[in-house]
Amino acid sequence: MADNMEKHKDVTGSKIGMWLFLLSEILLFGGLFILYSAYRYKFPTDFHLAAGELDRVLGTFNTLILLTSSLTMALSISSMQKGKPRSSSLLLIATIFLGFLFIGNKYFEWAAKMEHGVYPNSPRLLGRPGGEVLFFGLYYAMTGLHGLHVLAGIILLAVMWILIRKERIHRADFMLLENSGLYWHLVDIIWIFLFPLFYLIT
């Protein structure tokens, strides 16, 4: 009975710790969203013109990729709960693949903008109105920070895959996988806010 109580405390502590970490991430991006909103209110025309230069098709595709990855992540956890580690492992691999696909698309999007001389402190960008300079500064900062979170999520999920293969994560103990899923879902939710702010609200 003592062992069960200790395990229950560990699970509860793990959940609380994860939610506190996620809260800190929400506060981080929340502050950036507030900063974006303030500058957009101050420079509405410049933000409108700059946003029109972004690739909405690629942005939409990346949104679909992350939404699909949230589905595969949820199915991976569900499979583990049902005692199907092989299915859970395969779905985790699919999630990791989709994460890499997102980063790859973001790389090509950034590369296209840089080829046109639109990147922080570039002569071409600095020659534009101040609002456009701020827009692209926020664009690179916020999507870049999000991309780093996606990369961190991929590494985390890769570790979960290894633990599944070593049977450290199984039907009776899958809290690490579940917490990793919460992080991945947060990364997806953040993009759901970034996408309309930069690509749709023009």
ABEGO torsion letter per residue (X at the ends): XAAAAAAAAAAAAAAAAAAAAAAAAAAAAAAAAAAAAAAAAABAAAAAAAAAABBAAAAAAAAAAAAAAAAAAAAAAAAAAAGBAAAAAAAAAAAAAAAAAAAAAAAAAAAAAAAAGBBBGBAAAAABBAAAAAAAAAAAAAAAAAAAAAAAAAAAAAAAAAAAAAGABBAABAAAAAAAAAAAAAAAAAAAAAAAAAAABX
